[in-house]
Amino acid sequence: MTMGSSEISIILASQSPARARLLAAAGVLFTTQRAAVDENTVRLAMTDSGARPREIAETLAEMKALRVSSSAPDALVIGSDQILVLDDVVFSKAEDLDGARTQLRTLRGKTHQLVTAVCVARGGGAIWRHIETVRITMRDFSDRFLDHYLANVGETVLSSVGCYHLEGLGVQLMRQIEGDHFTVQGLPLLALLQYLRDYGALES
């Protein structure tokens, strides 16, 4: 079942399967369009200039929404970005499984933060922004379990900045999650749905 206003189209400015699944499962009618934003370059430049993680996430979410909105001005465009922070160090997505193994060993037994920002744009301008932070503590898993995990999930982990997905085997890496599970998966979904209802893009 999908719900939405026939007069307002919604575009997800992302090719993230996780974000698309969240919106689709919530009954939102939308299309997807890739936002041509060089995320790594922006992230590195902002990190080098001393920007805070939430500023980086907010900037990238807005850039994605605005880039797509410029070519679809009548639509509501949703852009989102997620930053992983451990001990004030901003992480990027792993490039390969060896990088994923190294990253997960670094996160093992420690508490990191996921900072997730969402921006909605229309007519080439940002009209709504929201940001949420979740604290995740990984358990002290063994190297044997790590090998088992990576062998089973394969390169799908490369789509996640933390090299895990809660809706799969990745949940076994966790000891504690403090915050919203939807936010961990890539979207502060409840806040976004409320905004879309308030705007009239979803049935209220």
N, CA, C and O of each residue as an XYZ file, in Angstrom:
816
protein
N       0.843     -1.197      0.000
C       0.000      0.000      0.000
C       0.875      1.242      0.000
O       1.811      1.346      0.792
N       0.577      2.175     -0.876
C       1.316      3.421     -0.901
C       0.379      4.576     -0.613
O      -0.807      4.530     -0.940
N       0.926      5.610      0.004
C       0.118      6.770      0.361
C       0.848      8.027     -0.063
O       2.073      8.101      0.042
N       0.117      9.008     -0.538
C       0.730     10.270     -0.903
C      -0.242     11.148     -1.643
O      -1.309     10.691     -2.053
N       0.107     12.386     -1.816
C      -0.716     13.317     -2.555
C      -0.419     13.180     -4.037
O       0.744     13.149     -4.439
N      -1.471     13.097     -4.857
C      -1.272     12.983     -6.298
C      -0.688     14.258     -6.883
O      -0.204     14.260     -8.016
N      -0.730     15.361     -6.105
C      -0.253     16.642     -6.599
C       1.205     16.899     -6.233
O       1.820     17.822     -6.768
N       1.763     16.102     -5.336
C       3.135     16.322     -4.885
C       3.942     15.047     -5.094
O       3.666     14.025     -4.466
N       4.926     15.104     -5.964
C       5.794     13.949     -6.159
C       6.960     14.018     -5.182
O       7.393     15.101     -4.786
N       7.454     12.860     -4.804
C       8.553     12.744     -3.853
C       9.707     12.014     -4.528
O       9.517     10.967     -5.148
N      10.900     12.576     -4.401
C      12.102     11.950     -4.956
C      13.095     11.719     -3.835
O      13.376     12.624     -3.049
N      13.620     10.525     -3.761
C      14.712     10.211     -2.843
C      16.020     10.404     -3.595
O      16.317      9.675     -4.541
N      16.805     11.398     -3.166
C      18.063     11.719     -3.854
C      19.163     10.784     -3.363
O      20.137     11.211     -2.743
N      18.986      9.522     -3.651
C      19.918      8.512     -3.143
C      19.694      7.214     -3.896
O      18.587      6.926     -4.351
N      20.747      6.444     -4.020
C      20.628      5.090     -4.552
C      20.818      4.060     -3.445
O      21.093      2.891     -3.716
N      20.669      4.500     -2.197
C      20.824      3.596     -1.065
C      19.645      2.628     -0.982
O      18.509      3.065     -0.799
N      19.891      1.333     -1.111
C      18.800      0.370     -0.983
C      18.135      0.424      0.391
O      16.926      0.226      0.503
N      18.924      0.692      1.441
C      18.366      0.722      2.790
C      17.367      1.860      2.945
O      16.282      1.660      3.491
N      17.720      3.055      2.471
C      16.806      4.192      2.576
C      15.544      3.955      1.746
O      14.436      4.273      2.180
N      15.722      3.400      0.559
C      14.564      3.119     -0.286
C      13.642      2.093      0.378
O      12.420      2.225      0.314
N      14.215      1.088      1.006
C      13.397      0.083      1.690
C      12.596      0.697      2.828
O      11.430      0.354      3.023
N      13.216      1.604      3.582
C      12.521      2.241      4.701
C      11.309      3.025      4.211
O      10.217      2.892      4.764
N      11.496      3.836      3.181
C      10.387      4.626      2.667
C       9.297      3.745      2.065
O       8.109      3.973      2.292
N       9.705      2.741      1.298
C       8.726      1.860      0.667
C       7.927      1.089      1.712
O       6.711      0.947      1.583
N       8.604      0.590      2.747
C       7.913     -0.164      3.794
C       6.927      0.711      4.560
O       5.936      0.216      5.097
N       7.203      2.019      4.610
C       6.315      2.952      5.293
C       5.140      3.379      4.411
O       4.292      4.161      4.840
N       5.090      2.871      3.190
C       3.975      3.186      2.313
C       4.108      4.479      1.551
O       3.108      5.017      1.076
N       5.319      4.998      1.420
C       5.534      6.258      0.703
C       5.733      5.969     -0.785
O       6.516      5.096     -1.160
N       5.014      6.715     -1.624
C       5.176      6.599     -3.066
C       6.260      7.584     -3.502
O       6.121      8.790     -3.297
N       7.332      7.077     -4.098
C       8.462      7.934     -4.450
C       9.243      7.327     -5.604
O       9.067      6.160     -5.956
N      10.110      8.146     -6.183
C      11.077      7.660     -7.149
C      12.467      7.976     -6.610
O      12.613      8.761     -5.673
N      13.468      7.372     -7.194
C      14.845      7.634     -6.759
C      15.628      8.286     -7.896
O      15.392      8.026     -9.076
N      16.557      9.131     -7.503
C      17.449      9.772     -8.463
C      18.783     10.027     -7.790
O      18.843     10.602     -6.703
N      19.831      9.604     -8.432
C      21.159      9.776     -7.864
C      21.541     11.250     -7.847
O      21.342     11.966     -8.829
N      22.089     11.693     -6.724
C      22.597     13.056     -6.621
C      24.083     13.044     -6.948
O      24.857     12.347     -6.291
N      24.487     13.805     -7.951
C      25.886     13.818     -8.391
C      26.708     14.706     -7.461
O      27.034     15.847     -7.787
N      27.030     14.152     -6.299
C      27.822     14.873     -5.299
C      29.034     14.016     -4.951
O      28.888     12.834     -4.639
N      30.208     14.593     -5.002
C      31.436     13.887     -4.640
C      31.566     13.907     -3.115
O      32.224     14.779     -2.546
N      30.930     12.937     -2.472
C      30.833     12.933     -1.014
C      32.197     12.880     -0.335
O      32.443     13.605      0.628
N      33.070     12.034     -0.831
C      34.373     11.873     -0.177
C      35.182     13.162     -0.199
O      35.814     13.521      0.794
N      35.162     13.858     -1.332
C      35.910     15.101     -1.438
C      35.371     16.148     -0.468
O      36.137     16.826      0.217
N      34.044     16.271     -0.418
C      33.426     17.238      0.491
C      33.725     16.872      1.942
O      34.078     17.729      2.753
N      33.579     15.588      2.256
C      33.794     15.128      3.636
C      35.229     15.394      4.074
O      35.461     15.902      5.171
N      36.195     15.052      3.218
C      37.596     15.257      3.566
C      37.931     16.737      3.716
O      38.647     17.125      4.640
N      37.410     17.567      2.804
C      37.690     18.999      2.862
C      37.121     19.613      4.132
O      37.775     20.436      4.773
N      35.906     19.218      4.497
C      35.284     19.769      5.695
C      35.977     19.256      6.956
O      36.141     19.996      7.926
N      36.381     17.992      6.938
C      37.099     17.430      8.080
C      38.424     18.159      8.282
O      38.790     18.503      9.406
N      39.138     18.391      7.182
C      40.425     19.082      7.263
C      40.271     20.523      7.766
O      41.179     21.074      8.388
N      39.109     21.123      7.486
C      38.894     22.504      7.911
C      38.349     22.600      9.332
O      38.083     23.694      9.829
N      38.183     21.438      9.987
C      37.741     21.422     11.379
C      36.243     21.425     11.588
O      35.783     21.694     12.697
N      35.457     21.131     10.540
C      34.002     21.095     10.680
C      33.577     19.951     11.596
O      34.212     18.897     11.619
N      32.518     20.160     12.337
C      31.988     19.129     13.210
C      31.244     18.079     12.388
O      30.744     18.388     11.306
N      31.162     16.837     12.888
C      30.461     15.783     12.151
C      29.038     16.158     11.751
O      28.618     15.867     10.631
N      28.280     16.806     12.656
C      26.910     17.157     12.312
C      26.882     18.193     11.181
O      25.962     18.180     10.364
N      27.870     19.083     11.122
C      27.936     20.057     10.036
C      28.214     19.360      8.701
O      27.658     19.736      7.669
N      29.063     18.361      8.734
C      29.377     17.609      7.513
C      28.141     16.869      7.022
O      27.811     16.923      5.837
N      27.454     16.177      7.931
C      26.259     15.426      7.556
C      25.184     16.354      7.009
O      24.566     16.053      5.987
N      24.956     17.483      7.683
C      23.937     18.432      7.240
C      24.274     19.003      5.869
O      23.397     19.131      5.015
N      25.535     19.344      5.656
C      25.954     19.914      4.376
C      25.750     18.929      3.237
O      25.226     19.293      2.184
N      26.163     17.676      3.443
C      26.037     16.674      2.384
C      24.578     16.337      2.100
O      24.198     16.167      0.942
N      23.759     16.238      3.140
C      22.329     15.965      2.930
C      21.699     17.081      2.102
O      20.927     16.817      1.179
N      22.030     18.328      2.434
C      21.463     19.462      1.703
C      21.985     19.518      0.276
O      21.221     19.800     -0.647
N      23.262     19.258      0.081
C      23.823     19.269     -1.266
C      23.119     18.253     -2.165
O      22.814     18.545     -3.322
N      22.865     17.068     -1.631
C      22.187     16.027     -2.420
C      20.769     16.456     -2.780
O      20.345     16.318     -3.928
N      20.038     16.976     -1.795
C      18.661     17.396     -2.047
C      18.610     18.533     -3.060
O      17.771     18.514     -3.961
N      19.491     19.522     -2.930
C      19.480     20.662     -3.828
C      19.903     20.285     -5.239
O      19.370     20.819     -6.212
N      20.849     19.375     -5.355
C      21.328     18.976     -6.686
C      20.182     18.364     -7.499
O      20.016     18.679     -8.677
N      19.400     17.495     -6.871
C      18.287     16.875     -7.588
C      17.128     17.854     -7.743
O      16.446     17.853     -8.767
N      16.903     18.687     -6.732
C      15.795     19.649     -6.795
C      15.964     20.641     -7.938
O      14.976     21.124     -8.492
N      17.185     20.943     -8.289
C      17.416     21.912     -9.363
C      16.878     21.419    -10.705
O      16.550     22.220    -11.580
N      16.786     20.087    -10.864
C      16.270     19.524    -12.113
C      14.834     19.020    -11.976
O      14.216     18.615    -12.960
N      14.304     19.049    -10.740
C      12.921     18.627    -10.498
C      12.297     19.584     -9.490
O      12.004     19.190     -8.361
N      12.089     20.851     -9.893
C      11.693     21.889     -8.924
C      10.319     21.701     -8.301
O      10.060     22.243     -7.227
N       9.433     20.950     -8.942
C       8.082     20.780     -8.398
C       7.991     19.651     -7.377
O       6.986     19.526     -6.677
N       9.023     18.839     -7.288
C       8.991     17.673     -6.403
C       9.549     18.018     -5.024
O      10.317     18.966     -4.864
N       9.144     17.227     -4.041
C       9.807     17.241     -2.744
C      10.984     16.280     -2.848
O      10.797     15.094     -3.119
N      12.187     16.784     -2.634
C      13.386     15.959     -2.793
C      14.011     15.717     -1.427
O      14.269     16.656     -0.674
N      14.252     14.448     -1.118
C      14.810     14.051      0.168
C      16.286     13.702     -0.012
O      16.627     12.799     -0.776
N      17.149     14.415      0.688
C      18.569     14.090      0.709
C      18.976     13.695      2.110
O      18.473     14.254      3.085
N      19.872     12.748      2.223
C      20.294     12.299      3.551
C      21.765     11.915      3.521
O      22.299     11.524      2.483
N      22.409     12.032      4.675
C      23.803     11.608      4.781
C      24.070     11.127      6.203
O      23.421     11.556      7.157
N      25.027     10.241      6.315
C      25.341      9.636      7.610
C      26.850      9.661      7.838
O      27.634      9.271      6.973
N      27.233     10.125      9.016
C      28.641     10.221      9.395
C      28.890      9.326     10.604
O      28.128      9.356     11.570
N      29.956      8.529     10.550
C      30.352      7.701     11.686
C      31.554      8.356     12.361
O      32.525      8.735     11.707
N      31.467      8.480     13.677
C      32.527      9.134     14.445
C      32.963      8.240     15.602
O      32.130      7.748     16.363
N      34.255      8.037     15.728
C      34.822      7.313     16.865
C      35.999      8.126     17.399
O      36.974      8.375     16.689
N      35.891      8.531     18.652
C      36.972      9.316     19.280
C      37.360     10.524     18.433
O      38.541     10.807     18.231
N      36.345     11.228     17.944
C      36.520     12.456     17.149
C      37.109     12.216     15.761
O      37.467     13.170     15.070
N      37.213     10.965     15.349
C      37.695     10.636     14.002
C      36.498     10.289     13.123
O      35.687      9.435     13.482
N      36.389     10.951     11.968
C      35.304     10.694     11.027
C      35.716      9.568     10.083
O      36.783      9.619      9.472
N      34.861      8.554      9.969
C      35.144      7.396      9.118
C      34.475      7.552      7.759
O      33.423      8.182      7.646
N      35.081      6.985      6.744
C      34.474      6.874      5.422
C      34.131      5.412      5.164
O      34.575      4.524      5.893
N      33.335      5.166      4.119
C      32.999      3.789      3.765
C      34.267      3.027      3.374
O      35.175      3.583      2.757
N      34.308      1.758      3.743
C      35.440      0.915      3.351
C      35.413      0.690      1.846
O      34.342      0.579      1.249
N      36.589      0.621      1.233
C      36.678      0.447     -0.209
C      36.623     -1.015     -0.619
O      36.228     -1.328     -1.742
N      37.015     -1.916      0.281
C      36.994     -3.340     -0.031
C      36.851     -4.122      1.271
O      36.796     -3.531      2.349
N      36.789     -5.448      1.173
C      36.554     -6.268      2.360
C      37.720     -6.226      3.332
O      37.517     -6.359      4.539
N      38.930     -6.046      2.839
C      40.068     -5.895      3.747
C      39.916     -4.607      4.558
O      40.214     -4.579      5.752
N      39.453     -3.549      3.903
C      39.208     -2.303      4.606
C      38.077     -2.435      5.611
O      38.122     -1.846      6.691
N      37.058     -3.214      5.248
C      35.942     -3.447      6.170
C      36.419     -4.203      7.404
O      36.010     -3.896      8.524
N      37.284     -5.190      7.198
C      37.813     -5.961      8.329
C      38.622     -5.054      9.267
O      38.490     -5.142     10.488
N      39.447     -4.196      8.697
C      40.237     -3.267      9.507
C      39.338     -2.307     10.275
O      39.568     -2.040     11.455
N      38.315     -1.791      9.605
C      37.421     -0.840     10.252
C      36.654     -1.496     11.399
O      36.531     -0.912     12.475
N      36.143     -2.693     11.178
C      35.374     -3.369     12.219
C      36.251     -3.741     13.414
O      35.790     -3.717     14.556
N      37.501     -4.080     13.157
C      38.421     -4.329     14.277
C      38.654     -3.059     15.087
O      38.805     -3.112     16.308
N      38.681     -1.921     14.404
C      38.848     -0.644     15.106
C      37.627     -0.324     15.961
O      37.766      0.197     17.068
N      36.432     -0.630     15.459
C      35.193     -0.334     16.171
C      34.895     -1.350     17.273
O      34.118     -1.063     18.185
N      35.499     -2.522     17.198
C      35.200     -3.628     18.104
C      35.387     -3.240     19.570
O      36.425     -2.704     19.957
N      34.362     -3.521     20.374
C      34.437     -3.280     21.808
C      34.332     -1.821     22.215
O      34.501     -1.497     23.391
N      34.056     -0.934     21.265
C      34.016      0.506     21.545
C      32.644      1.087     21.202
O      31.817      0.438     20.561
N      32.428      2.314     21.642
C      31.180      3.026     21.356
C      31.449      4.118     20.325
O      32.299      4.986     20.524
N      30.711      4.058     19.223
C      30.828      5.097     18.203
C      29.488      5.791     18.005
O      28.460      5.332     18.503
N      29.508      6.882     17.284
C      28.295      7.645     17.006
C      27.988      7.622     15.515
O      28.884      7.712     14.676
N      26.696      7.501     15.205
C      26.211      7.677     13.847
C      25.400      8.964     13.816
O      24.376      9.078     14.490
N      25.861      9.928     13.035
C      25.171     11.211     12.905
C      24.461     11.196     11.549
O      25.110     11.157     10.503
N      23.128     11.227     11.572
C      22.347     11.107     10.346
C      21.522     12.366     10.122
O      20.722     12.755     10.973
N      21.721     12.994      8.979
C      21.006     14.220      8.634
C      20.092     13.971      7.447
O      20.408     13.177      6.561
N      18.950     14.661      7.437
C      18.028     14.597      6.305
C      17.610     16.020      5.963
O      17.416     16.855      6.846
N      17.476     16.281      4.675
C      17.062     17.595      4.192
C      16.002     17.388      3.112
O      16.136     16.507      2.262
N      14.955     18.201      3.151
C      13.940     18.189      2.096
C      14.036     19.509      1.351
O      14.071     20.581      1.955
N      14.079     19.413      0.018
C      14.174     20.606     -0.827
C      13.015     20.634     -1.816
O      12.483     19.596     -2.210
N      12.642     21.843     -2.203
C      11.659     22.034     -3.270
C      11.964     23.356     -3.965
O      12.313     24.347     -3.323
N      11.827     23.353     -5.269
C      12.086     24.571     -6.017
C      13.524     25.036     -5.944
O      13.796     26.226     -6.099
N      14.441     24.129     -5.714
C      15.852     24.474     -5.666
C      16.321     25.039     -4.345
O      17.453     25.510     -4.244
N      15.457     25.001     -3.307
C      15.846     25.507     -1.996
C      15.498     24.521     -0.890
O      14.531     23.768     -1.007
N      16.281     24.524      0.179
C      16.014     23.655      1.324
C      14.835     24.210      2.123
O      14.800     25.400      2.435
N      13.869     23.348      2.454
C      12.698     23.802      3.205
C      12.568     23.109      4.559
O      11.750     23.515      5.385
N      13.360     22.075      4.794
C      13.298     21.384      6.093
C      14.582     20.609      6.307
O      15.112     19.995      5.381
N      15.077     20.640      7.529
C      16.285     19.899      7.903
C      16.061     19.230      9.251
O      15.327     19.735     10.100
N      16.704     18.091      9.427
C      16.602     17.377     10.707
C      17.852     16.513     10.865
O      18.389     15.990      9.889
N      18.302     16.375     12.105
C      19.500     15.568     12.359
C      19.323     14.786     13.649
O      18.778     15.302     14.625
N      19.781     13.548     13.655
C      19.721     12.699     14.842
C      21.045     11.964     15.013
O      21.728     11.648     14.039
N      21.392     11.698     16.268
C      22.628     10.985     16.583
C      22.306      9.737     17.399
O      21.532      9.789     18.355
N      22.903      8.633     17.015
C      22.725      7.358     17.704
C      24.090      6.888     18.201
O      25.094      7.009     17.499
N      24.113      6.356     19.411
C      25.343      5.779     19.976
C      25.251      4.257     19.881
O      24.273      3.647     20.315
N      26.279      3.669     19.309
C      26.312      2.213     19.131
C      27.565      1.653     19.786
O      28.679      2.103     19.516
N      27.367      0.668     20.647
C      28.491     -0.039     21.263
C      28.598     -1.417     20.641
O      27.655     -2.206     20.696
N      29.735     -1.705     20.056
C      29.960     -3.030     19.484
C      30.496     -3.968     20.562
O      31.238     -3.557     21.454
N      30.108     -5.221     20.458
C      30.630     -6.205     21.405
C      32.061     -6.574     21.015
O      32.520     -6.241     19.922
N      32.738     -7.241     21.887
C      34.127     -7.637     21.646
C      34.143     -8.985     20.922
O      34.557    -10.001     21.481
N      33.685     -8.971     19.672
C      33.560    -10.208     18.895
C      34.942    -10.744     18.529
O      35.924    -10.003     18.484
N      34.990    -12.040     18.270
C      36.252    -12.707     17.949
C      36.618    -12.502     16.482
O      35.760    -12.172     15.664
N      37.882    -12.698     16.156
C      38.301    -12.652     14.761
C      37.603    -13.753     13.959
O      37.310    -13.583     12.775
N      37.344    -14.880     14.619
C      36.650    -15.971     13.917
C      35.239    -15.543     13.520
O      34.788    -15.822     12.410
N      34.544    -14.863     14.438
C      33.207    -14.390     14.087
C      33.289    -13.338     12.992
O      32.452    -13.323     12.089
N      34.287    -12.454     13.057
C      34.448    -11.426     12.035
C      34.640    -12.056     10.659
O      34.046    -11.598      9.683
N      35.453    -13.087     10.573
C      35.661    -13.786      9.300
C      34.346    -14.409      8.822
O      34.005    -14.325      7.642
N      33.614    -15.032      9.746
C      32.315    -15.633      9.421
C      31.356    -14.569      8.907
O      30.657    -14.778      7.916
N      31.327    -13.428      9.586
C      30.430    -12.343      9.218
C      30.724    -11.836      7.809
O      29.815    -11.728      6.985
N      31.990    -11.525      7.531
C      32.343    -10.975      6.232
C      32.151    -11.997      5.114
O      31.792    -11.633      3.995
N      32.389    -13.271      5.412
C      32.184    -14.307      4.401
C      30.713    -14.423      4.026
O      30.383    -14.745      2.884
N      29.838    -14.164      4.976
C      28.398    -14.310      4.729
C      27.768    -13.064      4.115
O      26.885    -13.177      3.264
N      28.204    -11.890      4.527
C      27.560    -10.674      4.018
C      28.245    -10.145      2.762
O      27.613     -9.458      1.959
N      29.520    -10.452      2.583
C      30.224    -10.054      1.375
C      30.290     -8.548      1.186
O      30.333     -7.791      2.155
N      30.297     -8.125     -0.060
C      30.516     -6.717     -0.380
C      29.317     -5.828     -0.090
O      29.393     -4.615     -0.284
N      28.210     -6.406      0.372
C      27.069     -5.569      0.749
C      27.450     -4.615      1.882
O      26.853     -3.546      2.009
N      28.444     -4.990      2.715
C      28.835     -4.110      3.828
C      29.485     -2.823      3.337
O      29.565     -1.852      4.090
N      29.948     -2.796      2.093
C      30.641     -1.619      1.587
C      29.683     -0.455      1.332
O      30.121      0.676      1.121
N      28.383     -0.731      1.352
C      27.395      0.331      1.162
C      27.085      1.065      2.456
O      26.377      2.072      2.448
N      27.614      0.564      3.571
C      27.343      1.158      4.881
C      28.624      1.731      5.457
O      29.674      1.089      5.408
N      28.542      2.947      6.006
C      29.738      3.575      6.568
C      30.282      2.783      7.749
O      31.476      2.855      8.040
N      29.427      2.030      8.431
C      29.882      1.230      9.554
C      30.159     -0.220      9.215
O      30.542     -1.004     10.083
N      29.968     -0.579      7.952
C      30.154     -1.974      7.490
C      29.190     -2.930      8.178
O      29.545     -4.072      8.472
N      27.966     -2.463      8.434
C      26.951     -3.343      9.031
C      25.556     -2.871      8.651
O      25.339     -1.698      8.343
N      24.616     -3.808      8.680
C      23.202     -3.505      8.492
C      22.430     -4.178      9.629
O      22.553     -5.384      9.843
N      21.650     -3.403     10.341
C      20.913     -3.957     11.479
C      19.902     -5.003     11.058
O      19.584     -5.906     11.832
N      19.388     -4.893      9.824
C      18.351     -5.813      9.379
C      18.918     -7.152      8.928
O      18.198     -7.968      8.353
N      20.188     -7.382      9.182
C      20.818     -8.639      8.809
C      21.766     -9.126      9.883
O      21.584     -8.840     11.066
N      22.786     -9.867      9.459
C      23.751    -10.460     10.388
C      24.519     -9.404     11.178
O      25.067     -9.697     12.240
N      24.559     -8.184     10.664
C      25.282     -7.113     11.341
C      24.798     -6.843     12.745
O      25.555     -6.330     13.570
N      23.544     -7.177     13.040
C      23.023     -6.939     14.388
C      23.799     -7.756     15.422
O      23.826     -7.395     16.599
N      24.429     -8.852     14.996
C      25.210     -9.667     15.928
C      26.542     -9.017     16.319
O      27.232     -9.502     17.215
N      26.894     -7.936     15.654
C      28.096     -7.199     16.044
C      27.838     -6.288     17.238
O      28.773     -5.810     17.879
N      26.555     -6.051     17.533
C      26.187     -5.014     18.489
C      26.015     -5.530     19.911
O      25.574     -6.657     20.136
N      26.377     -4.670     20.868
C      26.061     -4.929     22.277
C      24.966     -4.007     22.762
O      24.112     -4.414     23.549
N      24.980     -2.740     22.289
C      23.960     -1.794     22.727
C      23.754     -0.718     21.670
O      24.705     -0.260     21.035
N      22.499     -0.323     21.491
C      22.149      0.773     20.589
C      21.338      1.783     21.379
O      20.295      1.447     21.938
N      21.811      3.010     21.425
C      21.120      4.077     22.138
C      20.601      5.074     21.112
O      21.335      5.947     20.650
N      19.324      4.933     20.763
C      18.742      5.813     19.766
C      17.820      5.051     18.835
O      17.497      3.886     19.068
N      17.404      5.727     17.779
C      16.399      5.215     16.856
C      16.997      4.246     15.835
O      17.992      4.565     15.183
N      16.397      3.078     15.698
C      16.920      2.069     14.778
C      16.776      2.494     13.318
O      17.632      2.162     12.498
N      15.706      3.227     12.977
C      15.561      3.716     11.609
C      16.720      4.647     11.251
O      17.224      4.628     10.128
N      17.127      5.450     12.213
C      18.227      6.378     11.981
C      19.522      5.627     11.694
O      20.317      6.049     10.854
N      19.730      4.521     12.388
C      20.906      3.693     12.126
C      20.888      3.188     10.682
O      21.935      3.078     10.044
N      19.697      2.885     10.175
C      19.564      2.339      8.829
C      19.643      3.405      7.739
O      19.618      3.078      6.552
N      19.740      4.682      8.133
C      20.006      5.695      7.125
C      19.052      6.859      7.040
O      19.330      7.822      6.326
N      17.913      6.806      7.757
C      16.947      7.906      7.712
C      16.306      8.102      9.083
O      15.891      7.124      9.705
N      16.215      9.331      9.566
C      15.376      9.606     10.744
C      13.911      9.544     10.311
O      13.260     10.574     10.136
N      13.409      8.335     10.144
C      12.169      8.090      9.414
C      10.944      8.721     10.068
O      10.115      9.315      9.377
N      10.818      8.603     11.376
C       9.611      9.101     12.031
C       9.480     10.617     11.875
O       8.394     11.121     11.588
N      10.578     11.339     12.062
C      10.549     12.792     11.897
C      10.250     13.166     10.446
O       9.502     14.109     10.189
N      10.830     12.434      9.502
C      10.600     12.711      8.084
C       9.141     12.470      7.709
O       8.543     13.291      7.014
N       8.566     11.371      8.153
C       7.165     11.075      7.841
C       6.238     12.147      8.408
O       5.273     12.547      7.757
N       6.535     12.611      9.628
C       5.705     13.655     10.222
C       5.781     14.933      9.391
O       4.766     15.597      9.176
N       6.977     15.277      8.925
C       7.098     16.476      8.097
C       6.312     16.318      6.800
O       5.623     17.250      6.384
N       6.401     15.165      6.158
C       5.670     14.941      4.900
C       4.167     15.015      5.111
O       3.440     15.491      4.239
N       3.689     14.545      6.275
C       2.258     14.686      6.590
C       1.893     16.148      6.797
O       0.886     16.625      6.275
N       2.719     16.857      7.563
C       2.456     18.270      7.818
C       2.442     19.081      6.515
O       1.673     20.031      6.377
N       3.287     18.701      5.580
C       3.389     19.423      4.316
C       2.212     19.105      3.389
O       1.912     19.866      2.469
N       1.557     17.983      3.641
C       0.457     17.555      2.787
C       0.844     16.559      1.724
O       0.054     16.253      0.831
N       2.073     16.046      1.818
C       2.535     15.073      0.829
C       2.097     13.653      1.174
O       2.128     12.769      0.317
N       1.692     13.429      2.421
C       1.162     12.139      2.872
C      -0.169     12.372      3.563
O      -0.438     13.454      4.085
N      -0.987     11.347      3.554
C      -2.265     11.427      4.271
C      -1.986     11.584      5.766
O      -1.117     10.921      6.331
N      -2.746     12.479      6.381
C      -2.580     12.704      7.820
C      -3.698     12.069      8.638
O      -3.700     12.171      9.864
